Amino acid sequence: MKALLIFSLIFIGYQALAQHDHSTHNHGSEAEHAHKIDPPHGGEVKDVGKYHLEIVFEIANSNENMSIYILKSNMKQADIKDATGKINIKYKNGAEETYELTNNNIDKLFCNIKDVINPFTAFISINCKGKLYNSTYSYKGMK
């Protein structure tokens, strides 16, 4: 009998939650309720105004280890035919390097960072459709 009473109370509680009216109060923004979309290339996504930059750093790729994809708000590829960019690398030891990004005219801008052992911060500047977008990327190194 106790089991039936406990089951009934739990069932009534779930029914009350299921019929809960959200119109009278706010549970947060729609963005908080929205499901995140996984980055299409498995990289780290940075919001930069109208676009997202997906940064993919692959230390094993000796020709194009830093790739930057310019994505629309729905995480689909943006038109990058006129996009340009550069990356300023600042290492923990104080050394700095600057790389011009190459546009593959398909889906990404890329460069090849020489030192993949030491940690660095990459300061990224992308010019897309006449607007400048800036972001940073931190690499922890292999030490």
Buried (B, 14 or more C-beta within 10 A) or exposed (E): EEEEEEEEEEEEEEEEEEEEEEEEEEEEEEEEEEEEEEBBBEBEBBEBEEBBBBBBBBEEBEEBBBBBBBBEEEBEBBEBEEBBBBBBBBBEEEEEBEBEBBBEEEBBBBBEBEBBEBBBEBBBBBBBBEEEBEBEBEBEBEE
